[in-house]
Amino acid sequence: MTGQLTTGLLPATWSAPPGVRAVTVLRSADGVSSPTYGPMNLGDRCGDDPAAVAENRRRLLNMLDLPSAPCWLRQVHGNVIATVAAPAGEGWQPPQADGAISEHPQAVLAILSADCLPLTVASSDGSVIGVAHAGWRSLAGGVIENLLAGFKCPTRELVAWLGPAIGPHSFEVGPELRQQFVAQHAEAANAFMPGDGDRWFADLYALARLRLRALGVKQIHGGEYDTQADARRFHSYRRDGAGSGRMATLLWRAPTS
């Protein structure tokens, strides 16, 4: 089942436990950024007007009825996972990390992306949730492995959703990137299709699934969109360069009746 893209929100379609919510806020959502970045840009480090970004982030609270403000991160394409012990309040200072994990029932975890893969993970009982910014550098650096290490339950009890990322027919890379992944997992060769000359097309979704399955995760959902190919709904750095905004993928726990 596919999420309702027409609303500007892409809800995760996954077998998460009751109360666990995940959604990607799309470029087409109701925001105030200029046409270059929007209308909905949630990235505060891509050149957009800070006042517009602040207003877009404020709108999220009402748009999604979030229990608290998102715990934004200062993403650097690394593999550090931040532990969120409390919801983000006034004066929240984003830690330098490319993932977050939390047991707090009111914490809202957030990943910004514009081609890189946003990953959400939850334990089967919903007591622990985690997110990762899984572009190729972070994937190769072990961001998924580091995220899953923070869960106390067996990995077979986890459920994962792969949010919108650049698709396998758009992500052209050089031979050195392919060699790096194949050196880590021989099966990664199946995630690359030959392009012109020595170029390859990489499947981020397949690379993430490979690592999740190698760690014992069996419930893996999502991975069917191409951010570069759909300019109306998705931000894409590879397509738009410095003029690209950022989408947000949020993960939280809502009260259950």
C-alpha positions as CSV (number, residue, x, y, z in Angstrom):
1,M,0.0,0.0,0.0
2,T,1.3,3.4,-0.9
3,G,1.2,6.5,1.3
4,Q,-1.1,9.5,0.4
5,L,1.4,11.7,-1.5
6,T,-1.3,14.2,-2.5
7,T,-1.5,15.6,1.0
8,G,2.2,16.6,1.1
9,L,2.7,13.8,3.6
10,L,4.0,10.3,3.0
11,P,3.0,8.1,5.9
12,A,5.0,5.0,6.4
13,T,3.2,1.8,5.4
14,W,4.8,-0.8,7.7
15,S,3.9,-3.3,10.4
16,A,4.9,-1.0,13.3
17,P,3.3,-1.6,16.7
18,P,0.2,0.4,17.7
19,G,0.9,4.0,18.4
20,V,4.2,4.2,16.5
21,R,4.0,6.8,13.7
22,A,6.5,7.6,10.8
23,V,6.0,10.1,8.0
24,T,8.0,12.0,5.5
25,V,7.0,15.6,5.0
26,L,7.3,16.3,1.3
27,R,8.4,19.3,-0.7
28,S,4.8,19.8,-1.8
29,A,3.4,20.2,1.8
30,D,2.0,23.6,2.9
31,G,5.0,25.7,3.6
32,V,6.3,29.3,3.0
33,S,9.7,28.8,1.4
34,S,10.4,30.4,-2.0
35,P,9.8,28.4,-5.1
36,T,13.6,27.6,-5.2
37,Y,13.3,25.7,-1.9
38,G,9.8,24.8,-1.5
39,P,7.1,25.4,-0.6
40,M,8.1,23.1,2.2
41,N,11.8,23.2,3.1
42,L,12.8,22.0,6.6
43,G,16.5,22.2,6.2
44,D,18.3,25.1,8.1
45,R,21.7,24.6,6.4
46,C,20.9,24.8,2.7
47,G,20.7,28.6,2.1
48,D,16.9,29.2,2.6
49,D,15.6,32.1,4.6
50,P,15.9,31.2,8.3
51,A,12.5,32.8,9.0
52,A,10.8,30.6,6.4
53,V,12.4,27.4,7.7
54,A,11.4,28.4,11.3
55,E,7.8,28.9,10.1
56,N,7.8,25.6,8.2
57,R,9.0,23.8,11.3
58,R,6.4,25.5,13.5
59,R,3.7,24.3,11.1
60,L,4.7,20.7,11.6
61,L,3.5,20.7,15.2
62,N,-0.1,21.4,14.0
63,M,0.1,19.5,10.7
64,L,1.0,16.2,12.5
65,D,-0.3,16.9,16.1
66,L,3.2,16.0,17.4
67,P,3.6,15.5,21.1
68,S,6.8,17.7,21.2
69,A,9.1,19.5,18.8
70,P,11.3,17.3,16.6
71,C,14.8,16.4,17.8
72,W,16.7,17.8,14.9
73,L,20.2,16.6,14.3
74,R,23.3,18.2,12.8
75,Q,23.9,15.6,10.1
76,V,27.4,15.1,8.7
77,H,27.1,11.9,6.7
78,G,28.7,10.0,9.5
79,N,27.7,7.0,11.7
80,V,27.2,8.5,15.2
81,I,23.8,7.8,16.9
82,A,22.5,10.2,19.5
83,T,20.6,8.9,22.5
84,V,17.6,11.1,23.1
85,A,16.7,11.0,26.8
86,A,14.0,13.7,26.7
87,P,11.8,15.5,24.2
88,A,13.3,18.5,22.5
89,G,12.4,21.7,24.4
90,E,13.2,25.3,23.9
91,G,16.9,25.8,23.4
92,W,17.4,22.3,21.9
93,Q,20.9,22.1,20.5
94,P,21.1,19.6,17.6
95,P,23.8,17.0,18.3
96,Q,26.2,16.2,15.5
97,A,24.9,12.8,14.6
98,D,23.3,10.9,11.7
99,G,20.9,8.9,13.7
100,A,19.0,8.9,17.0
101,I,17.4,6.4,19.3
102,S,15.0,7.0,22.2
103,E,12.9,5.3,24.8
104,H,11.1,8.4,25.9
105,P,7.4,8.2,25.0
106,Q,7.1,11.8,23.9
107,A,10.3,12.2,21.9
108,V,10.0,13.0,18.2
109,L,13.0,11.8,16.2
110,A,13.8,13.5,12.9
111,I,16.0,13.0,9.8
112,L,16.5,15.6,7.0
113,S,17.1,14.3,3.5
114,A,17.3,15.2,-0.2
115,D,18.3,11.9,-1.9
116,C,19.9,10.1,1.1
117,L,17.8,7.3,2.6
118,P,15.8,8.1,5.8
119,L,15.4,4.9,7.9
120,T,13.0,4.4,10.7
121,V,13.1,1.4,13.1
122,A,10.9,0.4,16.0
123,S,10.9,-2.5,18.5
124,S,8.0,-4.8,18.3
125,D,6.5,-3.5,21.5
126,G,7.0,0.2,20.6
127,S,9.2,0.9,23.6
128,V,12.2,2.0,21.6
129,I,12.4,3.9,18.3
130,G,15.3,5.0,16.1
131,V,16.1,6.8,12.9
132,A,19.1,7.0,10.6
133,H,20.3,9.2,7.8
134,A,21.6,6.5,5.5
135,G,23.3,8.0,2.5
136,W,26.0,6.0,0.9
137,R,28.8,7.4,3.2
138,S,26.8,6.6,6.3
139,L,25.8,3.2,5.1
140,A,29.4,2.3,4.3
141,G,30.4,3.7,7.7
142,G,28.1,1.5,9.6
143,V,25.3,3.8,10.6
144,I,22.7,1.0,10.5
145,E,24.8,-1.3,12.5
146,N,25.4,1.4,15.1
147,L,21.7,2.3,15.3
148,L,20.6,-1.4,15.8
149,A,23.2,-1.8,18.5
150,G,21.2,0.6,20.6
151,F,18.1,-1.7,20.7
152,K,17.9,-4.0,23.7
153,C,15.6,-6.6,22.0
154,P,16.7,-9.2,19.4
155,T,16.9,-7.7,15.9
156,R,14.4,-10.2,14.7
157,E,11.8,-8.3,16.8
158,L,12.5,-5.0,15.0
159,V,10.5,-3.5,12.1
160,A,12.1,-1.0,9.6
161,W,10.8,1.4,7.0
162,L,12.9,2.8,4.2
163,G,11.7,6.3,3.4
164,P,12.0,8.1,0.0
165,A,15.5,8.3,-1.5
166,I,17.2,8.5,-4.8
167,G,16.2,5.5,-6.9
168,P,18.3,2.8,-8.5
169,H,17.9,4.2,-12.0
170,S,19.1,7.7,-11.0
171,F,22.0,7.2,-8.6
172,E,25.0,7.0,-10.9
173,V,28.3,6.4,-9.1
174,G,32.0,5.5,-9.8
175,P,33.7,2.1,-9.5
176,E,35.3,3.0,-6.2
177,L,32.0,3.3,-4.4
178,R,30.9,-0.1,-5.7
179,Q,34.2,-1.6,-4.7
180,Q,33.8,-0.2,-1.2
181,F,30.5,-1.9,-0.6
182,V,31.4,-5.2,-2.3
183,A,34.5,-5.4,-0.1
184,Q,32.3,-5.2,3.0
185,H,29.5,-7.5,1.7
186,A,30.0,-9.6,-1.5
187,E,26.3,-9.7,-2.0
188,A,26.3,-5.9,-2.4
189,A,27.4,-6.5,-6.0
190,N,23.7,-7.3,-6.7
191,A,22.8,-3.7,-5.8
192,F,24.7,-2.2,-8.7
193,M,23.7,-2.1,-12.4
194,P,26.3,-1.3,-15.1
195,G,26.2,2.2,-16.7
196,D,28.3,3.8,-19.4
197,G,32.0,3.1,-19.3
198,D,33.2,2.4,-15.7
199,R,30.0,3.9,-14.2
200,W,27.4,2.1,-12.1
201,F,23.9,2.7,-10.9
202,A,23.6,2.1,-7.1
203,D,20.4,0.9,-5.3
204,L,20.5,2.5,-1.9
205,Y,17.4,0.6,-0.9
206,A,19.0,-2.8,-1.7
207,L,22.2,-1.8,0.1
208,A,20.2,-0.9,3.2
209,R,18.1,-4.1,3.0
210,L,21.2,-6.2,2.7
211,R,22.7,-4.7,5.9
212,L,19.4,-5.0,7.8
213,R,18.9,-8.6,6.9
214,A,22.5,-9.4,7.7
215,L,21.8,-8.1,11.2
216,G,18.7,-10.2,11.6
217,V,16.0,-7.8,10.7
218,K,13.2,-9.6,8.9
219,Q,10.4,-7.0,8.7
220,I,11.6,-4.4,6.2
221,H,9.2,-2.1,4.4
222,G,9.3,0.8,1.9
223,G,11.9,1.7,-0.7
224,E,9.8,2.3,-3.7
225,Y,10.3,6.0,-4.6
226,D,12.9,8.0,-6.5
227,T,13.5,11.5,-5.2
228,Q,15.5,12.7,-8.2
229,A,12.8,11.7,-10.6
230,D,9.9,13.6,-9.0
231,A,10.5,17.3,-8.6
232,R,7.0,18.2,-7.5
233,R,7.0,16.0,-4.4
234,F,10.6,15.4,-3.4
235,H,13.7,17.5,-2.8
236,S,16.8,16.2,-4.5
237,Y,20.3,17.5,-4.1
238,R,21.6,15.6,-7.1
239,R,18.9,17.2,-9.2
240,D,18.8,20.7,-7.8
241,G,22.3,21.2,-6.2
242,A,22.6,24.2,-3.9
243,G,19.0,25.1,-4.6
244,S,17.7,21.9,-3.0
245,G,15.7,22.0,0.2
246,R,15.3,19.2,2.6
247,M,12.4,16.8,3.5
248,A,11.9,15.6,7.1
249,T,11.2,12.0,8.1
250,L,9.7,12.0,11.6
251,L,9.2,9.0,14.0
252,W,7.3,9.2,17.2
253,R,4.8,7.5,19.5
254,A,1.2,8.7,19.6
255,P,-1.2,7.9,22.4
256,T,-3.4,4.8,21.7
257,S,-7.0,4.6,22.7
